Amino acid sequence: MKAGELVELSAYGRSIKTVSSLKDDLGIVLSDNDDNLQWVKVKWMRNNLTYNHLRKDLRRAKVRDEKNNS
């Protein structure tokens, strides 16, 4: 994951109780500069919080087209 990408919690991430408030939230990757690339810093939209997450806690957000969802 690179800085600027939109992310959401993965299935594994949603199963973690300590981040359950972020289940339906989107975040933006702020940095991925950890030497071993396992940790990613994310700023979450709804809660306006910044957390460091393990890479496996996250997945790229799916883009949904609002126009075609009637």
Residue pairs with C-beta under 8 A, 6 or more apart in sequence:
1 7
1 29
1 32
1 40
1 55
1 58
1 60
2 29
2 32
3 29
3 30
3 31
3 32
4 28
4 29
5 28
5 29
5 60
5 61
6 26
6 27
6 28
6 29
6 60
6 61
7 26
7 27
7 28
7 29
7 40
7 42
7 58
7 59
7 60
7 61
8 25
8 26
8 27
8 58
8 59
8 61
8 62
9 19
9 22
9 23
9 25
9 57
9 58
9 59
10 56
10 57
10 58
10 59
12 56
12 57
13 19
13 22
13 53
13 56
13 57
13 58
13 59
14 20
14 23
16 57
19 51
19 53
19 57
21 47
22 44
22 47
22 51
25 44
25 45
25 46
25 47
26 44
26 45
26 61
27 42
27 43
27 44
27 45
27 58
28 42
28 43
28 45
29 40
29 41
29 42
30 41
30 42
30 43
30 50
31 40
31 41
32 40
32 41
34 40
37 55
38 54
38 55
39 52
39 53
39 54
39 55
40 52
40 53
40 54
40 55
40 58
41 50
41 51
41 52
41 53
42 50
42 51
42 52
42 53
42 58
43 49
43 50
44 50
44 51
